[in-house]
Amino acid sequence: MLLLLGGCSFLNDAQDTLSYINEATDYLSAATDFANEAPALAQQAVSDIQAAEDLQALLQDMQQTVESFSDLQAPDIATELHQQIVEQNSAILTEIETYLTNFKDGLLDPAILENTELFQSVQDITSIIDQIQQLSGE
């Protein structure tokens, strides 16, 4: 009986780990898309109202994505890596908020473009998620 229960626990742990790895992979994809799209859009948002609106929407979407991933319960095997991502996500959320508060008359303040920490922080999570993907042997 104990072996059966232990086996079920192992299967649940494996399923939780696989589910988490899939979530991390989806998050990496969203973060990569954001890091590729946002810098050029930010440049345009300085002088183009439509680009500024698009950037605000993109920032808000990324903010929700970051918060959702941070709220995930990581399996035991990925707890330390998840904590590293949560810490990085905290920096990303701070930078997103900085961008969102630097719109004036519908346009992005050009001075904010000197701040590249947001895009660097997003790129930094790539290596952590790569480590998570290695947990599944991929």
Secondary structure, 3 states (H helix, E strand, C coil): CHHHHHHHHHHHHHHHHHHHHHHHHHHHHHHHHHHHHHHHHHHHHCCCHHHHHHHHHHHHHHHHHHHHHHCCCCCHHHHHHHHHHHHHHHHHHHHHHHHHCCEECCEECHHHHHCCHHHHHHHHHHHHHHHHHHCCCC
